[in-house]
């Protein structure tokens, strides 16, 4: 059952493990950049073992080992848990949860949350060498910047005018407040005929700014579809009979900070007295603020002041509502090698076997672990819950990459990620016409 905020607060106060702090001290250097990929690039599947019960996450086997360490005020921690409810409580406490394993939660806390964590009686240890010291993100120059992403989308639309049309979906917070000039752009791909009469599918990337690969997979999907139209019979048939929308960057303002090397998750809303930014994937209206998000603007999981308070989520809301032919939505995130489906706000099961069957097939195709979102941890106000809960669109999230990849792996890793996710994307485009 979903819980009220007061119930969640009471349960949070019942954390019942002894405090244990440990440290690790190794540092490293950034990897070298690689060249960008062709959409047809492939790589062998790499079945990672991060979900084994005996996996022991450490500094030495994390992405942090190969990053410059800087004094950011944030600390990466490993928190033991004995009940899944405790993972959701950590979200409400304000922890930025990165990965959930059978016995541990891995993530980042700011100084305020670190003090609260110490007082909670939860057992934890440091992954950071010391409190307040964490990894600076790398922005491999082969990743697309915001400007390069928009330029590439415009180039696709110009080169394939019969198949691709570019649409300005809405404004970012900084544009809405006269601080910058950035928009959310979506590319429509479809063949001859009235698009609104065809079953539709929507792919979204980069709700969270630092999750760099989530821009690249949508761009590679666009290239794969357009460059193979008229050459590959399956792709040609799918484009002719589907209304495909791909929006690679939901959070352009935040992505600018990621391009500068900041470990930034939220948008850049600066209207609060404390803190900055709203977690866009906690700001959607369905069951908003019913658990698993923070009410503090200093937290990386801050849900905002109201449902759909942010221009970016308003843009997605209005765009999706205006297209009743949409049957499937996929939102790309990183990291954890997971396929997730609703619900996120409650552990109650969705009485829709086909939704789950498709999710399990996505797990088989990617090699990622498939599960209901709330089985990872309860989180309300997420994209999937809204698109499925309000509009009955079959909705999924893919979490790309491992503890060793982090949010900013070298671009050379994108080849592997694309090989893992391309079959799943094609499967979903096909399934949009079979629901």
Secondary structure, 3 states (H helix, E strand, C coil): CCCCHHHHHHHHCCCCCCCCCCCCCCCCCCCCCCCCCCCCCCCCCCCCCCCCCCCCCCCCCCHHHHCCEEECCCEEEEEECCCHHHHHHHHHHCCEEEEECCCEEEEEECHHHHHHHHHCCCCEEECCCCCCEEECCCCCCCCCCHHHHHHHHHHHHHHCCCCEEEEEEEECHHHHCCCCCCEEEEEEECCCCCHHHCEEEEEEECCCCCCCHHHHHHHHHHHHHHHHCCCCHHHHHHHHHEEEEEECCCCHHHHHHHHCCCCCCCCCCCCCCCCCCCCHHHCCCCCCCCCCCECCCCCCCECCCCCCCCHHHHHHHHHHHCCCCEEEEEEEECCCCEEEECCCCCCCCCCCHHHHHHHHHHHHHHCCEEEEHHHHCCCCCCHHHHHHHHHCCEEEEEECCCCCCCCCCCHHHHHHHHHHHHHHHHHHHHHCCCC
